[in-house]
């Protein structure tokens, strides 16, 4: 599944130098195409939402039954609820999600390709690959969720710090085929002064990888975006 031609020392050096890297042509071509198809056509998406009330999830059946106007209202309501707030109090998000670890443990959606992907990500060969790419022998396991960002969806500034989970590196396996910069949905790295220091376009079949903690956000997806922003995201864990 992983592209055997990857120049691992090159990408590892860039990660150590910059604290982040975007690895091109990460998967073998047929694997990337099949995984994109799974995300585009087969996943029963839920809505991950954090608004003024709390972080919550709208289940797949309820979410699928909503019309576009009701969905957009939820995204807008989450966004405007942060108006005037600062710091952690302003953290909001709205995006489509499939939590791969709970679904796997609960035996949901048998036959879904994502279950095999999670098994691969936690196999000894893949853990060895992650250690080689990062140069970090502490990596022991991988957390994962599938994500889909559509117009009006976003993920505001945060650092990914979670002392209970042992997050070492965050990753985004991008599977949108023809994403354009002015569609939004950009992974933006933000320093302590609030300045954008780097931006990763979600290029098809690339792995965005960065050390935790790192201030970052996914910019609002524009109404003219020509496709969904599809990805598998998560953390390499100790």
C-alpha positions in Angstrom: 0.0 0.0 0.0 2.8 2.5 0.9 4.8 3.7 -2.1 8.1 1.7 -2.0 9.9 4.4 -3.8 9.6 7.0 -1.0 12.9 8.7 -0.2 12.5 8.3 3.6 15.8 10.0 4.6 14.9 13.1 2.6 11.5 13.4 4.2 12.8 12.6 7.7 15.4 15.3 7.3 12.8 17.9 6.3 10.6 16.9 9.2 13.5 17.4 11.7 14.4 20.6 10.1 11.0 22.2 9.9 8.9 20.3 12.3 6.5 19.4 9.5 6.6 17.9 6.0 4.3 17.0 3.2 5.3 13.7 1.6 4.3 13.4 -2.0 3.0 10.2 -3.7 2.6 8.5 -0.3 0.5 5.5 -1.4 0.8 3.3 -4.4 -1.4 4.7 -7.1 -4.1 1.9 -7.1 -4.3 2.0 -3.3 -4.8 5.8 -3.3 -7.6 5.5 -5.9 -9.4 2.8 -4.0 -9.2 4.6 -0.7 -10.5 7.8 -2.3 -13.4 5.8 -3.7 -14.2 4.5 -0.3 -14.3 8.0 1.3 -16.3 9.4 -1.6 -18.9 6.7 -1.9 -19.0 4.2 1.0 -18.5 5.9 4.4 -21.5 6.6 6.6 -20.5 10.0 7.7 -21.4 11.6 11.0 -21.0 15.3 11.8 -18.3 16.3 14.3 -19.4 19.7 15.8 -18.3 22.0 18.5 -20.5 25.0 19.1 -21.5 27.0 22.2 -23.0 24.0 23.8 -20.1 21.5 23.6 -18.3 19.1 21.3 -20.7 16.6 20.0 -21.4 14.2 17.2 -24.6 13.9 15.1 -25.1 10.3 14.1 -25.0 9.1 10.6 -28.7 8.4 10.2 -29.8 11.8 11.6 -27.2 13.7 9.6 -28.1 11.9 6.3 -31.8 12.8 6.8 -31.1 16.5 7.1 -31.4 18.8 4.1 -28.6 21.0 3.0 -30.1 24.1 4.6 -30.3 22.4 8.0 -26.7 21.2 7.8 -25.4 24.6 6.8 -27.3 26.2 9.7 -25.4 24.0 12.1 -22.0 24.9 10.5 -22.8 28.7 10.7 -24.2 28.4 14.2 -21.0 26.8 15.4 -18.9 29.4 13.7 -20.7 32.5 14.9 -20.8 31.1 18.5 -17.1 31.9 18.8 -17.5 35.6 18.0 -15.7 37.8 20.4 -14.0 34.9 22.3 -10.3 34.2 22.6 -8.0 31.3 23.2 -9.5 27.9 24.0 -12.9 29.4 24.5 -13.0 30.2 20.8 -12.2 26.7 19.6 -14.9 25.5 17.2 -15.2 23.0 14.4 -17.7 21.5 12.0 -16.7 18.7 9.6 -17.8 15.2 8.6 -16.2 12.4 10.5 -15.9 8.6 10.7 -14.1 7.6 13.9 -12.3 4.5 12.8 -11.1 3.1 16.1 -14.5 3.0 17.9 -16.2 1.7 14.7 -13.6 -1.1 14.5 -13.9 -2.0 18.1 -17.7 -2.1 18.0 -17.8 -4.1 14.8 -19.8 -1.5 12.9 -20.0 -1.4 9.1 -18.5 -4.8 8.3 -16.7 -4.9 5.0 -15.8 -1.2 5.1 -12.3 -0.8 3.7 -11.4 1.6 6.5 -11.2 -1.3 9.0 -8.4 -2.9 7.0 -6.6 0.5 6.8 -6.7 0.8 10.6 -5.3 -2.7 10.9 -2.5 -1.8 8.5 -1.7 1.4 10.3 -1.2 -0.6 13.5 0.7 -3.5 12.0 4.4 -4.0 12.9 5.6 -3.1 9.4 3.7 0.2 9.4 4.9 1.1 12.9 8.4 0.4 11.8 7.8 2.7 8.7 6.5 5.5 11.0 9.5 5.2 13.2 11.8 5.3 10.2 10.1 8.3 8.7 10.0 10.3 11.9 13.2 9.0 13.4 11.3 8.5 16.6 11.4 5.0 18.3 8.6 6.0 20.8 5.8 5.4 18.2 3.8 2.4 19.2 0.3 2.8 17.7 -1.8 4.9 15.3 -5.2 6.6 15.9 -7.3 7.4 12.8 -10.5 9.0 11.6 -11.8 9.6 8.1 -12.7 13.3 7.5 -14.7 15.1 4.8 -14.9 18.9 4.7 -17.6 20.5 2.6 -18.6 24.1 2.0 -19.1 26.0 5.3 -17.0 23.5 7.3 -13.9 24.3 9.2 -11.5 23.6 12.1 -10.3 26.5 14.1 -6.9 27.1 15.7 -5.7 24.5 18.2 -2.4 22.7 19.0 -3.4 19.0 19.2 -2.1 18.8 22.8 -3.7 15.9 24.7 -1.7 14.6 27.6 -3.9 11.5 28.0 -3.3 10.1 24.5 0.5 10.4 24.0 0.3 12.3 20.7 3.7 12.6 19.1 2.9 13.4 15.4 -0.3 14.4 13.6 -0.9 13.3 10.1 -3.3 14.0 7.3 -3.5 11.5 4.4 -5.0 13.7 1.6 -7.3 12.1 -0.9 -9.0 15.0 -2.8 -8.1 14.7 -6.4 -7.9 18.3 -7.8 -8.0 20.7 -4.8 -7.4 24.4 -5.5 -6.0 26.9 -3.1 -8.9 29.3 -3.2 -11.4 26.6 -2.2 -10.2 26.9 1.4 -9.7 23.7 3.4 -6.0 24.6 3.8 -3.9 23.3 6.6 -2.4 26.5 8.1 0.4 26.5 10.7 0.1 29.5 13.1 2.7 30.8 15.5 2.2 32.2 19.0 1.8 35.6 17.6 -1.1 34.6 15.4 0.9 34.7 12.1 0.5 32.0 9.4 4.0 30.6 9.0 3.2 27.8 6.5 0.3 26.4 4.5 -0.2 22.9 3.1 -2.6 22.5 0.2 -4.4 19.1 0.5 -2.6 17.6 -2.5 -3.9 14.2 -3.7 -2.0 11.2 -2.3 0.2 13.3 0.0 0.9 12.7 3.7 1.0 15.9 5.8 3.0 15.2 9.0 3.9 17.4 11.9 5.2 17.2 15.4 2.8 17.9 18.3 2.3 20.5 19.6 1.9 22.8 16.7 -0.6 25.6 16.3 -2.7 25.0 13.2 -6.2 25.2 11.7 -8.1 24.1 8.6 -9.5 27.1 6.8 -13.2 27.5 6.0 -14.2 25.6 2.8 -15.6 28.0 0.3 -19.1 27.7 -1.3 -17.5 27.3 -4.7 -15.3 24.4 -3.8 -15.5 21.9 -6.6 -15.2 18.7 -4.6 -15.1 17.4 -1.0 -11.9 17.6 1.0 -11.3 14.0 1.8 -8.7 12.6 4.1 -7.7 10.2 6.8 -6.3 12.0 9.8 -5.0 11.2 13.3 -1.9 10.8 15.4 1.2 8.6 15.8 1.1 7.8 19.5 3.5 6.7 22.1 
